[in-house]
Amino acid sequence: AARDAWERGLADGLIVSGAATGAPASLDDVRRVRDALPEAPVLVGSGVTAETVRAALDVAHGVIVGSALEEGGVAGRPVDAGRVRRLMDAARS
């Protein structure tokens, strides 16, 4: 599916996500996609938190973060500046 999206779908990048909003993506799946398509930018699209961002960035080109930055980690709530700071500090470490 990843190869088809990349080659036939002319995707600009590939996103590996978990089963639901906020559910962690399998980093093994991310590695498999990167190994199969080394020329494709691969992003982790769900489940990234301050505790997991470094591991995700070790295998992916980038991450997409949403609900982990919102109050209580709940989608639809206001962004929590402290959560943003913690995630960015962890990403830079």
Phi and psi restraints in degrees (value plus and minus 20) as a CYANA .aco file:
   2 ALA   PHI     -85.4   -45.4
   2 ALA   PSI     -63.4   -23.4
   3 ARG   PHI     -83.2   -43.2
   3 ARG   PSI     -61.4   -21.4
   4 ASP   PHI     -83.0   -43.0
   4 ASP   PSI     -64.3   -24.3
   5 ALA   PHI     -83.0   -43.0
   5 ALA   PSI     -60.7   -20.7
   6 TRP   PHI     -90.8   -50.8
   6 TRP   PSI     -69.1   -29.1
   7 GLU   PHI    -104.7   -64.7
   7 GLU   PSI     -74.4   -34.4
   8 ARG   PHI    -102.4   -62.4
   8 ARG   PSI     -54.9   -14.9
   9 GLY   PHI    -104.3   -64.3
   9 GLY   PSI     -27.2    12.8
  10 LEU   PHI      34.8    74.8
  10 LEU   PSI      19.6    59.6
  11 ALA   PHI     -84.4   -44.4
  11 ALA   PSI     126.7   166.7
  12 ASP   PHI    -102.2   -62.2
  12 ASP   PSI     -38.4     1.6
  13 GLY   PHI    -190.8  -150.8
  13 GLY   PSI     152.3   192.3
  14 LEU   PHI    -144.0  -104.0
  14 LEU   PSI     117.3   157.3
  15 ILE   PHI    -133.9   -93.9
  15 ILE   PSI     105.9   145.9
  16 VAL   PHI    -125.4   -85.4
  16 VAL   PSI     100.4   140.4
  17 SER   PHI    -142.1  -102.1
  17 SER   PSI     145.9   185.9
  18 GLY   PHI    -100.7   -60.7
  18 GLY   PSI    -192.8  -152.8
  19 ALA   PHI     -93.3   -53.3
  19 ALA   PSI     -39.1     0.9
  20 ALA   PHI    -173.3  -133.3
  20 ALA   PSI     149.9   189.9
  21 THR   PHI     -73.3   -33.3
  21 THR   PSI     106.2   146.2
  22 GLY   PHI      63.1   103.1
  22 GLY   PSI     -31.7     8.3
  23 ALA   PHI     -95.2   -55.2
  23 ALA   PSI     115.2   155.2
  24 PRO   PHI     -84.2   -44.2
  24 PRO   PSI     122.2   162.2
  25 ALA   PHI    -100.1   -60.1
  25 ALA   PSI     130.3   170.3
  26 SER   PHI     -95.2   -55.2
  26 SER   PSI     100.2   140.2
  27 LEU   PHI     -88.0   -48.0
  27 LEU   PSI     -44.5    -4.5
  28 ASP   PHI     -85.0   -45.0
  28 ASP   PSI     -59.6   -19.6
  29 ASP   PHI     -83.7   -43.7
  29 ASP   PSI     -61.0   -21.0
  30 VAL   PHI     -80.2   -40.2
  30 VAL   PSI     -66.1   -26.1
  31 ARG   PHI     -80.0   -40.0
  31 ARG   PSI     -63.0   -23.0
  32 ARG   PHI     -81.4   -41.4
  32 ARG   PSI     -62.8   -22.8
  33 VAL   PHI     -85.3   -45.3
  33 VAL   PSI     -64.8   -24.8
  34 ARG   PHI     -81.9   -41.9
  34 ARG   PSI     -61.5   -21.5
  35 ASP   PHI     -86.5   -46.5
  35 ASP   PSI     -58.5   -18.5
  36 ALA   PHI     -94.4   -54.4
  36 ALA   PSI     -52.1   -12.1
  37 LEU   PHI    -153.5  -113.5
  37 LEU   PSI      50.3    90.3
  38 PRO   PHI     -82.2   -42.2
  38 PRO   PSI     -39.8     0.2
  39 GLU   PHI    -103.9   -63.9
  39 GLU   PSI     -29.6    10.4
  40 ALA   PHI    -114.1   -74.1
  40 ALA   PSI     112.8   152.8
  41 PRO   PHI     -86.3   -46.3
  41 PRO   PSI     109.5   149.5
  42 VAL   PHI    -140.0  -100.0
  42 VAL   PSI     108.0   148.0
  43 LEU   PHI    -137.1   -97.1
  43 LEU   PSI     125.1   165.1
  44 VAL   PHI    -105.9   -65.9
  44 VAL   PSI     104.7   144.7
  45 GLY   PHI    -126.1   -86.1
  45 GLY   PSI     -19.2    20.8
  46 SER   PHI    -181.8  -141.8
  46 SER   PSI     138.5   178.5
  47 GLY   PHI      57.7    97.7
  47 GLY   PSI     -10.1    29.9
  48 VAL   PHI    -104.7   -64.7
  48 VAL   PSI     108.0   148.0
  49 THR   PHI    -150.7  -110.7
  49 THR   PSI     156.5   196.5
  50 ALA   PHI     -79.3   -39.3
  50 ALA   PSI     -50.5   -10.5
  51 GLU   PHI     -98.5   -58.5
  51 GLU   PSI     -42.8    -2.8
  52 THR   PHI    -134.3   -94.3
  52 THR   PSI     -27.7    12.3
  53 VAL   PHI     -82.3   -42.3
  53 VAL   PSI     -59.6   -19.6
  54 ARG   PHI     -83.4   -43.4
  54 ARG   PSI     -64.8   -24.8
  55 ALA   PHI     -83.3   -43.3
  55 ALA   PSI     -59.5   -19.5
  56 ALA   PHI     -84.3   -44.3
  56 ALA   PSI     -63.5   -23.5
  57 LEU   PHI     -91.3   -51.3
  57 LEU   PSI     -38.7     1.3
  58 ASP   PHI     -91.1   -51.1
  58 ASP   PSI     -42.5    -2.5
  59 VAL   PHI    -136.8   -96.8
  59 VAL   PSI     -37.8     2.2
  60 ALA   PHI    -134.2   -94.2
  60 ALA   PSI     142.1   182.1
  61 HIS   PHI     -95.9   -55.9
  61 HIS   PSI     -41.6    -1.6
  62 GLY   PHI    -193.1  -153.1
  62 GLY   PSI     158.5   198.5
  63 VAL   PHI    -155.1  -115.1
  63 VAL   PSI     135.9   175.9
  64 ILE   PHI    -135.4   -95.4
  64 ILE   PSI     103.6   143.6
  65 VAL   PHI    -145.3  -105.3
  65 VAL   PSI     113.4   153.4
  66 GLY   PHI    -152.0  -112.0
  66 GLY   PSI    -107.2   -67.2
  67 SER   PHI     -81.3   -41.3
  67 SER   PSI     -46.5    -6.5
  68 ALA   PHI     -83.6   -43.6
  68 ALA   PSI     -39.1     0.9
  69 LEU   PHI    -117.2   -77.2
  69 LEU   PSI     -21.8    18.2
  70 GLU   PHI    -115.9   -75.9
  70 GLU   PSI     137.4   177.4
  71 GLU   PHI     -69.1   -29.1
  71 GLU   PSI     106.5   146.5
  72 GLY   PHI      47.8    87.8
  72 GLY   PSI     -12.5    27.5
  73 GLY   PHI      50.3    90.3
  73 GLY   PSI       3.4    43.4
  74 VAL   PHI    -125.1   -85.1
  74 VAL   PSI     103.6   143.6
  75 ALA   PHI     -77.8   -37.8
  75 ALA   PSI     117.2   157.2
  76 GLY   PHI      73.5   113.5
  76 GLY   PSI     -31.0     9.0
  77 ARG   PHI    -106.6   -66.6
  77 ARG   PSI     145.5   185.5
  78 PRO   PHI     -83.1   -43.1
  78 PRO   PSI     132.6   172.6
  79 VAL   PHI     -86.9   -46.9
  79 VAL   PSI     117.5   157.5
  80 ASP   PHI    -123.6   -83.6
  80 ASP   PSI      92.4   132.4
  81 ALA   PHI     -78.4   -38.4
  81 ALA   PSI     -55.4   -15.4
  82 GLY   PHI     -84.0   -44.0
  82 GLY   PSI     -60.3   -20.3
  83 ARG   PHI     -85.7   -45.7
  83 ARG   PSI     -59.8   -19.8
  84 VAL   PHI     -82.2   -42.2
  84 VAL   PSI     -66.9   -26.9
  85 ARG   PHI     -79.4   -39.4
  85 ARG   PSI     -66.8   -26.8
  86 ARG   PHI     -82.2   -42.2
  86 ARG   PSI     -62.9   -22.9
  87 LEU   PHI     -85.0   -45.0
  87 LEU   PSI     -65.0   -25.0
  88 MET   PHI     -85.9   -45.9
  88 MET   PSI     -59.0   -19.0
  89 ASP   PHI     -81.4   -41.4
  89 ASP   PSI     -63.8   -23.8
  90 ALA   PHI     -86.2   -46.2
  90 ALA   PSI     -59.2   -19.2
  91 ALA   PHI     -84.5   -44.5
  91 ALA   PSI     -54.4   -14.4
  92 ARG   PHI    -102.8   -62.8
  92 ARG   PSI     -31.7     8.3
